[in-house]
Amino acid sequence: MAFISASILNSDFSRLNDEINRCKESGIEWLHLDVMDGHFVDTITFGSNVIASLRKTTDMFFDAHLMVTNPDKQIPFFIQAGCDNITIHVESDCNVRDSLFAIKESGIKCGISLKPDTPCEDIYPLLDIVDIVLVMTVEPGYGGQGFIERCADKVADIKNEIDSRKLDTLIQVDGGINSQTAKLCRKKGAEILVSGTYLFRSDDMKQAALSLLE
């Protein structure tokens, strides 16, 4: 089984509520919220105040991905904003294990993400804590990039590690996900497909979403 987390990064921000409603009407249950601080990655997107405002308009699952240098300082704000999952990077400048525990202790899900060049082994000591492993299949920071094929092998390696330890951790992929790359990632063991450009630029989002799961 696999499902979709729609990344609003490539949605039309001038009509964001309409875009979110389009996701829900297309059968998508998760919204992927890319938070970038202009330091961990070059781009600046939005913060917890925007998410708190969106929380008032929809009951969709809020899947926050913090691409920030010091997530430990930001986590309380995103918990308060109403996120249902908060994913941080293993490359962050903080005590990652403590930060993950802080998320879990709030009663929501937590995830760990790794960049394309980060070895899988860097996240293995955290698998017993996290609900989700987010494998970046592009360099984080910008939407619309091309899928890095070697990252699919990382999905397989992490899946093998999860299965060998009999964990329930889910694998998420993000970056260049379309009907072809989704099929490859699912074959390797991915269960959550983050897609932005492919979904939001489609004329028929519902059909595009179904094509990710075929």
Backbone as CSV, one residue per row, in Angstrom:
resi,resn,N_x,N_y,N_z,CA_x,CA_y,CA_z,C_x,C_y,C_z
1,MET,0.843,-1.197,0.000,0.000,0.000,0.000,0.878,1.248,0.000
2,ALA,0.448,2.245,-0.759,1.149,3.527,-0.791,0.115,4.638,-0.809
3,PHE,0.522,5.811,-0.380,-0.378,6.963,-0.443,0.422,8.217,-0.706
4,ILE,-0.285,9.322,-0.924,0.326,10.548,-1.432,0.289,11.654,-0.386
5,SER,1.392,12.405,-0.326,1.447,13.642,0.436,1.717,14.758,-0.568
6,ALA,0.734,15.611,-0.799,0.837,16.644,-1.834,1.628,17.837,-1.324
7,SER,2.724,18.147,-2.001,3.577,19.269,-1.601,3.033,20.570,-2.159
8,ILE,2.694,21.494,-1.267,2.117,22.766,-1.713,3.173,23.731,-2.254
9,LEU,4.438,23.328,-2.237,5.506,24.214,-2.676,5.288,24.708,-4.106
10,ASN,4.719,23.867,-4.949,4.492,24.240,-6.347,3.023,24.516,-6.655
11,SER,2.258,24.783,-5.602,0.866,25.179,-5.806,0.802,26.677,-6.109
12,ASP,-0.390,27.145,-6.426,-0.611,28.577,-6.668,-0.910,29.228,-5.320
13,PHE,0.073,29.923,-4.765,-0.079,30.496,-3.428,-1.116,31.618,-3.388
14,SER,-1.463,32.162,-4.533,-2.464,33.226,-4.546,-3.874,32.678,-4.335
15,ARG,-4.020,31.375,-4.467,-5.315,30.725,-4.250,-5.098,29.397,-3.514
16,LEU,-4.386,29.490,-2.401,-3.927,28.299,-1.692,-5.080,27.470,-1.146
17,ASN,-6.109,28.102,-0.625,-7.246,27.334,-0.117,-7.903,26.512,-1.222
18,ASP,-8.018,27.104,-2.417,-8.582,26.377,-3.546,-7.699,25.186,-3.912
19,GLU,-6.401,25.380,-3.861,-5.461,24.309,-4.193,-5.568,23.161,-3.185
20,ILE,-5.695,23.514,-1.918,-5.844,22.490,-0.880,-7.156,21.733,-1.062
21,ASN,-8.208,22.454,-1.368,-9.497,21.790,-1.616,-9.417,20.870,-2.826
22,ARG,-8.636,21.277,-3.828,-8.470,20.432,-5.013,-7.779,19.122,-4.635
23,CYS,-6.813,19.204,-3.726,-6.142,17.992,-3.244,-7.140,17.062,-2.559
24,LYS,-7.923,17.640,-1.676,-8.872,16.822,-0.915,-9.919,16.198,-1.830
25,GLU,-10.393,16.953,-2.790,-11.389,16.440,-3.731,-10.796,15.356,-4.634
26,SER,-9.474,15.344,-4.753,-8.795,14.328,-5.566,-8.466,13.071,-4.771
27,GLY,-8.893,13.038,-3.515,-8.676,11.857,-2.685,-7.359,11.852,-1.943
28,ILE,-6.639,12.972,-1.944,-5.354,13.076,-1.245,-5.615,13.496,0.197
29,GLU,-5.021,12.782,1.142,-5.305,13.012,2.557,-4.203,13.777,3.288
30,TRP,-2.985,13.792,2.723,-1.853,14.463,3.387,-1.417,15.679,2.589
31,LEU,-1.048,16.755,3.312,-0.390,17.917,2.717,1.046,17.968,3.212
32,HIS,1.975,18.065,2.271,3.396,18.149,2.606,3.792,19.622,2.648
33,LEU,4.323,20.051,3.791,4.597,21.466,4.028,6.107,21.672,4.149
34,ASP,6.714,22.188,3.087,8.165,22.384,3.040,8.545,23.712,3.671
35,VAL,9.186,23.645,4.813,9.617,24.843,5.538,11.118,25.015,5.330
36,MET,11.518,26.142,4.743,12.930,26.397,4.436,13.340,27.743,5.021
37,ASP,14.540,27.775,5.599,14.942,28.952,6.375,15.932,29.876,5.677
38,GLY,16.333,29.547,4.444,17.314,30.384,3.763,18.727,30.168,4.257
39,HIS,18.934,29.196,5.138,20.267,28.909,5.681,20.636,27.453,5.459
40,PHE,19.800,26.549,5.949,20.020,25.118,5.687,19.952,24.852,4.185
41,VAL,18.990,25.517,3.541,18.919,25.587,2.077,18.789,27.054,1.705
42,ASP,19.040,27.375,0.443,19.056,28.786,0.028,17.685,29.442,0.081
43,THR,16.663,28.661,-0.183,15.316,29.208,-0.324,14.658,29.484,1.025
44,ILE,13.805,30.508,1.054,12.931,30.772,2.198,11.494,30.544,1.735
45,THR,10.737,29.766,2.490,9.344,29.521,2.096,8.386,30.175,3.082
46,PHE,7.900,29.435,4.053,6.915,29.956,5.004,7.184,29.330,6.362
47,GLY,6.524,29.881,7.386,6.760,29.416,8.740,5.522,28.889,9.415
48,SER,5.611,28.744,10.725,4.541,28.135,11.503,3.267,28.974,11.497
49,ASN,3.407,30.301,11.328,2.209,31.152,11.320,1.317,30.863,10.114
50,VAL,1.927,30.583,8.972,1.155,30.227,7.776,0.461,28.887,7.989
51,ILE,1.183,27.932,8.559,0.596,26.612,8.809,-0.555,26.719,9.799
52,ALA,-0.399,27.528,10.829,-1.480,27.722,11.799,-2.727,28.288,11.128
53,SER,-2.532,29.190,10.167,-3.673,29.750,9.440,-4.347,28.693,8.576
54,LEU,-3.543,27.858,7.913,-4.097,26.794,7.079,-4.829,25.756,7.918
55,ARG,-4.343,25.547,9.133,-4.963,24.548,10.006,-6.426,24.880,10.272
56,LYS,-6.761,26.155,10.240,-8.139,26.588,10.490,-9.063,26.257,9.323
57,THR,-8.499,25.956,8.157,-9.306,25.807,6.950,-9.488,24.371,6.496
58,THR,-8.727,23.414,7.064,-8.797,22.033,6.582,-8.422,21.053,7.687
59,ASP,-8.974,19.838,7.564,-8.636,18.781,8.507,-7.650,17.782,7.912
60,MET,-7.040,18.128,6.775,-6.061,17.232,6.162,-4.863,17.028,7.077
61,PHE,-4.175,15.913,6.903,-2.989,15.587,7.692,-1.860,16.513,7.274
62,PHE,-1.290,17.249,8.231,-0.213,18.197,7.954,1.146,17.519,8.182
63,ASP,1.851,17.332,7.095,3.129,16.619,7.041,4.237,17.653,6.840
64,ALA,4.792,18.167,7.934,5.768,19.256,7.855,7.188,18.724,7.703
65,HIS,7.917,19.316,6.786,9.316,18.948,6.521,10.168,20.179,6.791
66,LEU,10.892,20.156,7.919,11.675,21.316,8.339,13.083,21.247,7.757
67,MET,13.319,22.010,6.722,14.656,22.161,6.145,15.262,23.414,6.749
68,VAL,15.602,23.297,8.025,16.116,24.426,8.792,17.354,23.971,9.562
69,THR,18.233,24.919,9.853,19.498,24.580,10.504,19.302,24.152,11.952
70,ASN,18.427,24.843,12.666,18.207,24.561,14.087,16.749,24.207,14.355
71,PRO,16.324,23.015,13.962,14.920,22.651,14.155,14.503,22.583,15.616
72,ASP,15.456,22.330,16.508,15.126,22.237,17.935,14.493,23.530,18.447
73,LYS,14.883,24.663,17.866,14.333,25.949,18.286,12.954,26.214,17.670
74,GLN,12.646,25.514,16.598,11.412,25.762,15.859,10.304,24.763,16.149
75,ILE,10.666,23.587,16.593,9.697,22.501,16.778,8.465,22.914,17.599
76,PRO,8.628,23.592,18.748,7.433,23.949,19.537,6.416,24.779,18.761
77,PHE,6.899,25.661,17.876,5.994,26.511,17.102,5.181,25.688,16.100
78,PHE,5.805,24.672,15.523,5.120,23.855,14.529,4.173,22.855,15.183
79,ILE,4.510,22.423,16.367,3.567,21.603,17.135,2.319,22.423,17.439
80,GLN,2.537,23.639,17.930,1.426,24.525,18.283,0.589,24.891,17.055
81,ALA,1.219,24.943,15.892,0.519,25.327,14.658,-0.435,24.240,14.177
82,GLY,-0.283,23.021,14.700,-1.209,21.964,14.336,-0.678,20.927,13.374
83,CYS,0.636,20.784,13.284,1.210,19.752,12.421,0.916,18.367,12.997
84,ASP,0.713,17.415,12.115,0.464,16.026,12.520,1.724,15.175,12.455
85,ASN,2.662,15.585,11.639,3.989,14.977,11.578,5.004,16.081,11.361
86,ILE,6.138,15.966,12.020,7.253,16.893,11.795,8.487,16.066,11.478
87,THR,9.051,16.327,10.305,10.276,15.654,9.870,11.423,16.653,9.902
88,ILE,12.538,16.233,10.482,13.740,17.066,10.513,14.876,16.330,9.811
89,HIS,15.951,17.041,9.532,17.076,16.449,8.805,18.153,15.919,9.746
90,VAL,18.704,14.777,9.371,19.817,14.219,10.135,21.030,15.140,10.051
91,GLU,21.100,15.972,9.006,22.226,16.892,8.838,22.051,18.192,9.624
92,SER,20.952,18.317,10.357,20.682,19.547,11.105,21.730,19.799,12.180
93,ASP,21.842,21.062,12.562,22.813,21.477,13.586,22.128,21.484,14.953
94,CYS,21.833,20.286,15.455,21.185,20.157,16.757,21.373,18.727,17.234
95,ASN,20.923,18.443,18.444,20.880,17.059,18.910,19.636,16.433,18.291
96,VAL,19.828,15.705,17.208,18.702,15.205,16.421,17.853,14.239,17.231
97,ARG,18.484,13.353,17.983,17.728,12.377,18.778,16.831,13.088,19.794
98,ASP,17.377,14.069,20.500,16.567,14.802,21.476,15.420,15.547,20.808
99,SER,15.680,16.094,19.633,14.644,16.833,18.918,13.515,15.906,18.479
100,LEU,13.871,14.707,18.038,12.851,13.734,17.653,12.010,13.315,18.852
101,PHE,12.663,13.108,19.990,11.918,12.758,21.199,10.966,13.886,21.601
102,ALA,11.398,15.125,21.418,10.536,16.262,21.752,9.281,16.267,20.895
103,ILE,9.426,15.905,19.626,8.258,15.825,18.749,7.329,14.706,19.211
104,LYS,7.897,13.536,19.452,7.079,12.389,19.849,6.365,12.630,21.174
105,GLU,7.055,13.274,22.096,6.460,13.523,23.415,5.259,14.463,23.333
106,SER,5.149,15.196,22.235,4.000,16.090,22.057,2.768,15.321,21.590
107,GLY,2.953,14.057,21.206,1.832,13.232,20.784,1.609,13.154,19.287
108,ILE,2.540,13.707,18.496,2.415,13.626,17.038,3.529,12.749,16.471
109,LYS,3.460,12.495,15.176,4.454,11.659,14.520,5.720,12.460,14.241
110,CYS,6.834,11.728,14.108,8.094,12.392,13.784,8.795,11.626,12.663
111,GLY,9.626,12.356,11.927,10.361,11.754,10.823,11.781,12.263,10.760
112,ILE,12.621,11.490,10.088,14.005,11.895,9.854,14.249,11.884,8.351
113,SER,14.916,12.912,7.849,15.193,13.018,6.421,16.688,13.041,6.175
114,LEU,17.073,12.585,4.986,18.484,12.633,4.607,18.611,13.085,3.160
115,LYS,19.655,13.866,2.909,19.938,14.375,1.575,20.474,13.251,0.678
116,PRO,20.500,13.482,-0.638,20.948,12.434,-1.555,22.355,11.907,-1.290
117,ASP,23.267,12.747,-0.818,24.651,12.301,-0.608,24.934,11.825,0.820
118,THR,23.935,11.836,1.683,24.114,11.374,3.055,23.950,9.855,3.106
119,PRO,24.911,9.145,3.706,24.810,7.677,3.772,23.594,7.224,4.571
120,CYS,22.991,6.156,4.133,21.833,5.598,4.838,22.157,5.296,6.293
121,GLU,23.376,4.852,6.522,23.770,4.435,7.874,23.643,5.555,8.893
122,ASP,23.652,6.803,8.428,23.552,7.933,9.354,22.198,7.978,10.069
123,ILE,21.170,7.413,9.457,19.847,7.459,10.090,19.473,6.150,10.787
124,TYR,20.259,5.112,10.605,19.915,3.818,11.205,19.784,3.861,12.724
125,PRO,20.643,4.604,13.443,20.485,4.655,14.906,19.188,5.333,15.364
126,LEU,18.475,5.995,14.428,17.261,6.731,14.774,15.985,5.990,14.372
127,LEU,16.130,4.847,13.735,14.961,4.134,13.218,14.010,3.675,14.309
128,ASP,14.545,3.455,15.503,13.683,3.005,16.601,12.826,4.131,17.163
129,ILE,13.116,5.371,16.768,12.370,6.531,17.266,11.319,6.984,16.271
130,VAL,11.690,7.025,14.992,10.888,7.742,14.003,9.744,6.905,13.442
131,ASP,8.721,7.613,12.993,7.595,6.997,12.295,7.833,6.968,10.791
132,ILE,8.632,7.929,10.307,8.850,8.104,8.869,10.327,8.372,8.600
133,VAL,10.847,7.765,7.534,12.141,8.148,6.977,11.864,8.797,5.628
134,LEU,12.292,10.042,5.476,12.107,10.777,4.227,13.414,10.759,3.440
135,VAL,13.398,10.038,2.326,14.556,9.976,1.432,14.397,11.060,0.377
136,MET,15.284,12.045,0.404,15.243,13.096,-0.604,15.797,12.551,-1.915
137,THR,14.989,12.651,-2.962,15.402,12.158,-4.269,15.787,13.298,-5.209
138,VAL,15.910,14.496,-4.624,16.544,15.661,-5.248,17.306,16.377,-4.130
139,GLU,18.149,17.323,-4.510,18.785,18.161,-3.498,17.716,19.083,-2.909
140,PRO,17.573,19.130,-1.597,16.513,19.953,-1.009,16.709,21.435,-1.281
141,GLY,15.576,22.131,-1.435,15.639,23.578,-1.591,14.759,24.143,-2.682
142,TYR,14.477,23.337,-3.707,13.700,23.851,-4.825,12.758,22.771,-5.346
143,GLY,11.547,23.176,-5.733,10.625,22.258,-6.380,10.925,22.154,-7.857
144,GLY,10.400,21.105,-8.492,10.514,20.973,-9.930,11.813,20.382,-10.432
145,GLN,12.668,19.853,-9.536,13.929,19.258,-9.963,13.726,17.851,-10.503
146,GLY,14.740,17.372,-11.235,14.702,16.024,-11.770,15.088,14.986,-10.732
147,PHE,14.463,13.841,-10.798,14.667,12.713,-9.889,16.095,12.180,-10.020
148,ILE,16.752,11.948,-8.884,18.097,11.356,-8.859,17.942,9.844,-8.691
149,GLU,18.204,9.099,-9.754,17.870,7.677,-9.777,18.610,6.845,-8.732
150,ARG,19.854,7.228,-8.409,20.592,6.428,-7.431,19.931,6.451,-6.056
151,CYS,19.081,7.425,-5.804,18.414,7.502,-4.507,17.406,6.367,-4.320
152,ALA,16.946,5.783,-5.423,16.014,4.657,-5.308,16.679,3.487,-4.606
153,ASP,17.979,3.317,-4.818,18.698,2.233,-4.135,18.795,2.486,-2.639
154,LYS,18.835,3.752,-2.250,18.832,4.078,-0.822,17.514,3.663,-0.180
155,VAL,16.426,3.840,-0.924,15.125,3.400,-0.420,15.164,1.909,-0.128
156,ALA,15.712,1.137,-1.054,15.784,-0.313,-0.880,16.647,-0.688,0.319
157,ASP,17.777,-0.012,0.477,18.673,-0.307,1.600,17.997,-0.010,2.941
158,ILE,17.321,1.124,3.014,16.640,1.498,4.260,15.478,0.547,4.533
159,LYS,14.764,0.162,3.494,13.663,-0.790,3.655,14.172,-2.117,4.207
160,ASN,15.285,-2.574,3.712,15.869,-3.826,4.212,16.232,-3.709,5.688
161,GLU,16.773,-2.566,6.064,17.148,-2.359,7.471,15.907,-2.330,8.354
162,ILE,14.872,-1.644,7.921,13.618,-1.581,8.678,13.022,-2.970,8.842
163,ASP,12.976,-3.722,7.758,12.387,-5.065,7.799,13.208,-6.013,8.671
164,SER,14.527,-5.880,8.605,15.382,-6.776,9.396,15.209,-6.547,10.891
165,ARG,14.803,-5.326,11.250,14.590,-4.995,12.663,13.113,-5.056,13.061
166,LYS,12.282,-5.496,12.105,10.842,-5.662,12.340,10.185,-4.389,12.882
167,LEU,10.510,-3.267,12.244,9.962,-1.972,12.623,8.785,-1.619,11.718
168,ASP,7.971,-0.699,12.189,6.813,-0.244,11.417,7.077,1.076,10.690
169,THR,8.317,1.524,10.693,8.678,2.804,10.093,8.338,2.839,8.602
170,LEU,7.704,3.935,8.175,7.347,4.108,6.779,8.431,4.900,6.044
171,ILE,8.591,4.595,4.758,9.561,5.317,3.928,8.815,6.265,2.998
172,GLN,9.262,7.513,3.020,8.695,8.576,2.187,9.754,9.027,1.193
173,VAL,9.338,9.355,-0.015,10.257,9.897,-1.022,9.749,11.248,-1.484
174,ASP,10.694,12.139,-1.784,10.334,13.511,-2.146,11.337,14.047,-3.146
175,GLY,10.829,14.428,-4.324,11.671,15.065,-5.332,11.545,14.400,-6.682
176,GLY,10.943,15.090,-7.631,10.818,14.547,-8.979,9.896,13.351,-9.071
177,ILE,8.884,13.306,-8.204,7.990,12.151,-8.187,6.860,12.346,-9.191
178,ASN,6.832,11.447,-10.174,5.765,11.400,-11.174,5.346,9.946,-11.335
179,SER,4.539,9.637,-12.324,4.019,8.269,-12.438,5.135,7.242,-12.636
180,GLN,6.193,7.618,-13.362,7.288,6.672,-13.597,8.176,6.501,-12.365
181,THR,8.594,7.621,-11.777,9.502,7.525,-10.633,8.789,6.981,-9.398
182,ALA,7.489,7.248,-9.288,6.715,6.703,-8.175,6.703,5.181,-8.240
183,LYS,6.525,4.658,-9.428,6.498,3.203,-9.601,7.823,2.585,-9.179
184,LEU,8.937,3.215,-9.564,10.262,2.730,-9.185,10.441,2.757,-7.672
185,CYS,10.068,3.878,-7.054,10.241,4.022,-5.608,9.364,3.046,-4.829
186,ARG,8.161,2.834,-5.306,7.275,1.880,-4.634,7.846,0.472,-4.734
187,LYS,8.419,0.135,-5.877,9.036,-1.179,-6.066,10.193,-1.379,-5.086
188,LYS,10.897,-0.297,-4.777,12.037,-0.365,-3.854,11.608,-0.362,-2.386
189,GLY,10.328,-0.002,-2.124,9.850,-0.065,-0.750,9.254,1.204,-0.182
190,ALA,9.112,2.257,-0.996,8.529,3.506,-0.507,7.020,3.369,-0.348
191,GLU,6.487,3.950,0.732,5.050,3.897,1.003,4.364,5.249,0.913
192,ILE,5.116,6.340,1.097,4.537,7.688,1.044,5.215,8.446,-0.093
193,LEU,4.417,8.928,-1.029,4.936,9.603,-2.215,4.631,11.093,-2.118
194,VAL,5.674,11.896,-1.982,5.495,13.351,-1.976,5.572,13.838,-3.418
195,SER,4.539,14.527,-3.849,4.527,15.044,-5.211,3.946,16.452,-5.203
196,GLY,4.600,17.335,-5.943,4.139,18.714,-6.010,3.876,19.155,-7.434
197,THR,4.937,19.387,-8.181,4.819,19.873,-9.553,3.916,18.979,-10.391
198,TYR,4.115,17.667,-10.289,3.347,16.720,-11.104,1.852,16.838,-10.826
199,LEU,1.495,17.005,-9.562,0.088,17.105,-9.198,-0.505,18.466,-9.540
200,PHE,0.143,19.525,-9.089,-0.456,20.850,-9.189,-0.456,21.416,-10.607
201,ARG,0.406,20.893,-11.467,0.419,21.366,-12.851,-0.391,20.463,-13.777
202,SER,-1.052,19.472,-13.186,-1.878,18.582,-14.000,-3.253,19.213,-14.228
203,ASP,-3.848,18.917,-15.367,-5.207,19.391,-15.647,-6.230,18.617,-14.827
204,ASP,-5.908,17.353,-14.520,-6.803,16.490,-13.758,-6.015,15.912,-12.586
205,MET,-6.074,16.579,-11.426,-5.276,16.158,-10.288,-5.661,14.762,-9.811
206,LYS,-6.942,14.464,-9.836,-7.377,13.143,-9.372,-6.753,12.043,-10.214
207,GLN,-6.734,12.215,-11.516,-6.133,11.216,-12.399,-4.626,11.162,-12.188
208,ALA,-4.009,12.326,-11.996,-2.561,12.352,-11.746,-2.228,11.616,-10.450
209,ALA,-3.043,11.821,-9.423,-2.827,11.138,-8.153,-2.966,9.628,-8.314
210,LEU,-3.978,9.203,-9.047,-4.172,7.766,-9.283,-2.997,7.166,-10.038
211,SER,-2.418,7.937,-10.954,-1.293,7.415,-11.743,-0.055,7.184,-10.885
212,LEU,0.046,7.902,-9.765,1.187,7.688,-8.859,1.067,6.355,-8.129
213,LEU,-0.135,5.825,-8.049,-0.400,4.620,-7.264,-0.620,3.380,-8.123
214,GLU,-0.563,3.546,-9.433,-0.814,2.416,-10.330,0.397,1.485,-10.412
